[in-house]
Structure formats: structure tokens, C-alpha cells
Amino acid sequence: MKAAIIKQLGDVPVCENFPDPIPQNENEILINVTAASVKNLDKLRVSGRHYASYKQLPAVVGFDGVGILEDGTRVYAQGISGMIAERALIPNHKYIVLPEKIDDVTAAALPNAVIGSAMALQFRAKIQKGNVVLINGATGVTGQVAVQLAKHYGASKVIATGRNEQSLAKLTSLGADTVVSLKAADETIVEELKAVQQATPVDIVIDYLWGHSVELLLKALKGAGGYTHPVRIVTVGSISGEEIELRSDVLRSSAIEILGSGIGSLSELEMKKFITEILPETFQLAATGKLVIETVTAPLDAVHEVWNANIDPGKRLVICM
């Protein structure tokens, strides 16, 4: 079969012939892969900078994907073997049957964005109908999905921040009620966020940036004496840096709670619900046009060319077999 292969960590995957995977027991089954997305997780594992980087080389890369089982069923699954290949092994009975109307590319692109948005909204932020939600760094793939899911889960208002003006404008069509440009001067950003907080106090912040923008956000949310509106900040990513300056008086003067959302912060039961409930629901939303995600596609034999290509951060790269 053809597959995207690395022979040492840090290589750019290349398309080469590789032996077909063979199920070793009844818990492993074959899938004919049709599409697999390229995510930061995939790139980190290939680079060797992830705790789950490849131990046996050469290796077929790719964490998850979409394909056809031997009985003709079309499914999404996480791979036992690498999924950016014509064939792969997946766990038996641990796959999701796809709705008829969702295309393979969308189904392959969606799961990673859903785990970075739905899990943060539901299990860490504990979103309730009527909440006001601010998505910090909403112009990327996951942020765009978060805007849409926040509205789907009942948010009364969604505020989106970001630096890309064109992408910010597009977010209004995805459900954002207000957008705040992070390209403005710090004082302007703080004043805009203060105005938002005064008009419709924010209940939840889903953050994909961390760094300086969160410092500005905390400055805007800081109390000035007396009671303040409770706000739960859930950080999912750190595109703008791993560290912030957090003053003690910010937390003492306001009802701010700061949490993280990632695999380590989620329970086994919550991850089970992701597979059995949340992801199937989002596949159905996408199948009916109620959830959209933008993609860029490339054939398997071009994986070497596109792996490190400059892809629009609002789009997900998907390799088609």
C-alpha cells in the first residue's frame, strides 16, 4: 500500500510503499482510509517533541481518519497504525458510523476541532443556556467551531476576538454577535472588553491564545470594589505564549475562575461521552449544514510538499487517499 512514512523523527513524511497492516487479534480490524487530517498533534509526534512520538521506525503517520470497513460501513476512527495511508488498523467496535450526508473531508477535519471546543464548553466551562461566551482567538479552525457550538449549546451572546480582520468579519456569519480586534492598541482592546462586560457580563471565556491577550482580558474583567459577575476562563491553547503575568489583586477583586481543557483535565467518562455522544452529534450538525469547517485538501502522494505548507490558520489540511 501507499502511506505517509517517516524513517527518523524530524523527517517530513513522504509517500512510499509500505507493507499492509495485519490484524493481530479480534480487537483489531482493517479500514480502507479515504481521508485523514494533518493537525498539530500529528506534526508534534513526527517531530519527536510529543510524549507519544513514534517509537518504532520507519512509521506510518497520522492519528485518526475516515474510511470504509470491509463490510462497506463508512466510519471515523482513531488508528492503531498510522492513518495517512491507504489502509490502517483501528480498534474493533471503537469507531463512529458517519451520517450519509457528511463528506469524508469534513468528517476527517472535524474531530480535533470538536475536542478543543465542545469539551471545553461542556465539561470545563459547564455552559448553560443563556450564558454569554467570549472566544479568545476565534479565527483559527477550533475557534470557529467553538463560536458555532457555543450558539448551538444555547449561548445568548458570543464575543469573538482575533487578529485577522477578514476572519473576524466572517465569524459574524458563524454566530458571533460581537468581534474585537486584537490588532488594536492595548488601551483600546481593554476599553472595548470593558464595554462588552458592562453591557452583557461574560460568563465564560474559551481561550486559544493565552499570553498577552489574556493579560488584557484580565485587566478588563478586574473588579473595582464590590461584587463582580462570576466568569470562568478555560484555556485550551497557548499560541501567544505559555506564560502570563497574573497579579493576586486580579483574583481577589473579581469572581474569576481559571481552568484548563486538555486530555489530562478530562475524565475517562467525559472522553467516553466525546466518542459516544458529542462527536456523533457534531457529525450530524455538519451533515445538515449547521456546523461548518473550512479545509484544504491534497493527495497522498503530495504529503511531502504540503506537510509544512503555509495553510490558512482558519482551514484544516486533509490528505485524501
C-alpha positions as a printed Julia matrix, in Angstrom:
321×3 Matrix{Float64}:
   0.0     0.0    0.0
   0.94    3.67  -0.27
   1.46    5.52   3.0
   2.97    8.67   4.52
   6.19    7.43   6.14
   8.96    8.81   8.34
  12.25    6.95   8.77
  13.52    9.1   11.61
  11.95   11.65  13.94
  12.04   15.13  12.5
  11.65   13.93   8.91
   8.94   15.33   6.65
   6.66   12.38   5.78
   6.97   11.04   2.25
   4.62    8.84   0.26
   6.16    5.41  -0.25
   5.11    1.78  -0.46
   4.72    0.11   2.92
   3.51   -3.36   3.99
  -0.23   -3.63   4.6
  -1.1    -3.76   8.32
  -2.35   -7.15   9.55
  -4.82   -7.52  12.45
  -3.17   -9.38  15.33
  -6.35  -10.34  17.2
 -10.13   -9.92  17.26
  -9.76   -6.42  18.72
  -8.15   -5.06  15.55
  -9.82   -4.57  12.19
  -8.78   -3.14   8.83
 -10.06    0.1    7.37
  -9.61    1.4    3.83
  -8.75    5.01   4.59
 -10.23    7.75   2.41
  -9.22   10.93   4.26
  -7.07   11.94   7.24
  -6.39   15.42   8.63
  -3.0    16.89   9.49
  -3.09   18.51  12.91
  -0.58   20.0   15.35
  -0.67   16.67  17.2
   0.45   14.83  14.06
   3.26   17.29  13.43
   4.48   17.15  17.03
   4.56   13.34  17.01
   6.53   13.37  13.77
   8.96   15.98  15.11
   9.73   13.9   18.2
   8.61   16.7   20.54
   5.48   14.88  21.79
   5.33   12.31  24.58
   3.51   10.0   22.15
   6.09   10.35  19.38
   6.85    7.27  17.28
   9.0     4.64  18.99
   9.44    2.18  16.1
  10.76    3.47  12.79
  10.05    3.59   9.93
   6.46    4.51  10.82
   3.26    5.42   9.05
   1.99    8.74  10.42
  -1.49   10.04  11.2
  -3.56    9.82  14.37
  -7.1     9.47  13.02
  -9.16    9.44   9.85
 -12.16    8.35   7.85
 -12.6     5.25   5.74
 -14.55    2.17   4.75
 -14.73   -1.08   6.7
 -14.69   -4.44   4.93
 -18.49   -4.63   5.16
 -18.85   -1.26   3.4
 -19.62    0.82   6.5
 -18.15    4.35   6.4
 -16.64    5.36   9.74
 -14.4     7.74  11.64
 -11.78    6.14  13.89
  -8.51    6.67  15.7
  -5.8     4.4   14.37
  -3.78    1.65  15.95
  -1.48    2.06  12.97
  -0.88    5.3   11.06
  -3.96    6.66   9.31
  -2.37    8.67   6.49
  -2.24    5.54   4.39
  -4.42    3.54   2.04
  -5.11    1.02   4.79
  -4.84    1.06   8.59
  -5.75   -0.86  11.72
  -8.39    0.5   14.09
  -9.88   -0.87  17.32
 -12.88   -3.13  16.74
 -16.16   -1.57  17.96
 -14.42    1.76  18.7
 -15.45    3.73  15.66
 -18.25    6.11  14.73
 -20.55    5.36  11.82
 -20.86    8.54   9.75
 -24.11   10.18   8.64
 -24.84    9.69   4.96
 -24.69   13.38   4.05
 -21.33   14.29   5.6
 -18.4    14.16   3.19
 -15.17   12.35   4.04
 -13.03   15.5    4.12
 -15.29   17.32   6.59
 -15.59   14.23   8.78
 -11.8    13.86   8.88
 -11.23   17.55   9.68
 -13.83   17.97  12.42
 -12.9    15.75  15.43
  -9.78   17.57  16.6
 -11.58   20.91  16.48
 -14.51   19.43  18.39
 -12.36   18.07  21.21
 -10.79   21.53  21.54
 -14.13   23.33  21.63
 -17.04   21.14  22.72
 -15.12   19.57  25.61
 -14.03   22.97  26.9
 -17.54   24.39  26.62
 -19.4    21.43  28.07
 -17.16   19.83  30.65
 -14.79   22.56  31.8
 -16.87   25.72  31.34
 -20.15   23.86  32.0
 -22.04   26.08  29.57
 -25.7    26.78  30.33
 -28.42   28.14  28.08
 -28.34   31.93  28.14
 -24.64   32.24  29.0
 -22.53   34.97  27.42
 -19.41   33.4   25.92
 -16.19   35.07  24.78
 -13.93   33.1   22.43
 -10.39   34.48  22.66
  -8.57   33.67  19.44
 -11.61   32.66  17.45
 -10.2    32.98  13.94
  -8.47   29.58  13.88
 -10.16   26.3   12.97
 -11.03   25.33  16.55
 -12.08   28.85  17.5
 -14.5    28.99  14.57
 -16.03   25.68  15.64
 -16.24   26.97  19.24
 -18.24   30.02  18.1
 -20.74   27.78  16.33
 -21.04   25.24  19.14
 -21.43   27.94  21.81
 -24.52   29.17  19.96
 -25.73   25.59  19.43
 -25.44   24.94  23.17
 -27.59   27.97  23.92
 -25.29   30.95  24.42
 -27.29   34.17  24.35
 -24.3    36.12  23.03
 -20.91   35.18  21.6
 -17.99   37.63  21.53
 -15.04   36.7   19.31
 -11.52   38.12  19.41
  -8.69   37.72  16.93
  -6.09   39.48  14.82
  -7.16   38.52  11.3
  -9.67   41.19  10.26
 -11.06   39.17   7.34
 -11.59   36.1    9.5
 -13.16   38.19  12.27
 -15.7    39.58   9.8
 -16.55   36.04   8.68
 -17.25   34.99  12.27
 -20.43   37.04  12.35
 -21.9    34.67   9.78
 -20.97   31.74  12.03
 -22.79   33.12  15.06
 -20.55   35.74  16.66
 -22.56   38.73  17.87
 -19.58   40.99  18.58
 -15.97   40.93  17.38
 -12.96   42.61  18.98
  -9.74   43.08  17.02
  -6.55   42.19  18.89
  -4.56   44.3   16.42
  -5.73   47.5   18.15
  -3.72   49.28  20.83
  -3.79   47.67  24.27
  -5.81   50.5   25.78
  -8.39   50.25  23.01
  -8.75   46.47  23.46
  -9.22   46.83  27.22
 -11.82   49.57  26.8
 -13.75   47.5   24.23
 -13.73   44.48  26.52
 -14.82   46.61  29.47
 -17.72   47.94  27.39
 -18.73   44.39  26.48
 -18.55   43.35  30.13
 -20.64   46.3   31.24
 -23.33   45.74  28.6
 -23.6    41.94  28.85
 -21.35   40.43  31.54
 -19.31   37.5   30.28
 -19.98   34.12  31.93
 -17.42   32.02  30.05
 -14.13   32.66  28.25
 -12.73   29.95  25.98
  -9.12   30.9   25.32
  -6.89   29.63  22.49
  -4.13   32.23  22.82
  -3.01   32.73  26.44
  -0.14   35.23  26.6
  -0.64   38.98  26.37
  -4.27   38.94  25.2
  -5.29   37.13  28.4
  -3.46   39.74  30.47
  -5.56   42.4   28.72
  -8.71   40.37  29.26
  -7.98   40.01  32.98
  -7.4    43.76  33.2
 -10.81   44.34  31.64
 -12.53   41.87  33.97
 -10.79   43.07  37.15
 -13.15   44.39  39.79
 -13.05   47.89  41.23
 -14.54   47.1   44.63
 -17.81   45.42  45.49
 -19.37   42.38  43.87
 -18.41   41.26  40.37
 -20.01   38.94  37.84
 -18.57   35.39  38.04
 -16.58   34.38  34.95
 -14.93   31.07  34.18
 -11.84   31.25  31.94
 -10.94   27.99  30.23
  -7.62   27.93  28.4
  -7.27   25.4   25.58
  -4.19   26.67  23.74
  -1.19   28.95  24.06
  -0.46   30.28  20.59
   0.63   33.64  22.04
   2.88   32.17  24.74
   2.92   29.8   27.7
   3.18   32.45  30.41
   1.19   35.42  31.68
   1.63   37.91  34.49
  -1.16   37.23  36.97
  -1.48   39.67  39.85
  -3.02   38.48  43.08
  -5.32   41.5   43.26
  -6.95   40.48  39.95
  -8.23   37.29  41.56
  -9.05   38.93  44.89
 -11.06   41.73  43.3
 -13.16   39.59  40.96
 -15.04   36.29  40.78
 -12.68   34.82  38.18
 -12.01   31.1   37.93
  -9.22   29.89  35.63
  -9.22   26.31  34.3
  -7.55   24.36  31.54
  -9.02   21.99  28.99
  -6.96   19.14  27.57
  -6.71   15.37  27.73
  -5.19   15.5   31.21
  -8.03   17.63  32.57
 -10.83   15.42  31.26
 -12.12   12.29  32.93
 -12.4     8.85  31.37
 -16.19    9.2   31.44
 -16.03   12.57  29.68
 -13.78   11.15  26.97
 -16.21    8.27  26.52
 -19.04   10.8   26.07
 -16.92   12.55  23.44
 -16.88    9.38  21.33
 -20.41    8.16  22.04
 -22.37   11.43  22.2
 -20.57   14.67  21.39
 -18.7    13.75  18.22
 -21.67   11.9   16.64
 -23.83   14.96  17.32
 -21.34   17.3   15.64
 -21.05   14.97  12.64
 -24.83   15.21  12.31
 -24.73   19.01  12.63
 -22.15   19.15   9.84
 -24.18   16.75   7.71
 -27.17   19.11   7.91
 -25.13   22.29   7.3
 -25.45   23.57  10.88
 -21.72   23.31  11.57
 -19.06   24.25   9.04
 -15.3    23.83   8.9
 -13.04   25.0    6.09
 -10.49   22.62   4.62
  -7.59   22.4    2.21
  -7.05   19.03   0.53
  -4.05   17.31  -1.02
  -3.47   13.81  -2.42
  -1.38   11.28  -0.5
   1.48   11.44  -3.0
   1.85   15.18  -2.27
   2.14   14.81   1.51
   5.83   15.77   1.44
   5.02   19.06  -0.3
   2.11   20.14   1.88
   3.21   18.92   5.33
   4.88   22.22   6.23
   2.98   24.39   3.76
   1.65   27.76   4.88
  -2.02   26.82   5.38
  -4.54   29.48   6.38
  -4.97   29.04  10.19
  -8.74   29.05   9.66
  -8.54   25.93   7.48
  -7.62   22.3    8.19
  -5.33   20.34   5.87
  -6.77   16.96   4.88
  -4.89   14.26   2.96
  -7.07   12.26   0.56
  -6.15    8.71  -0.36
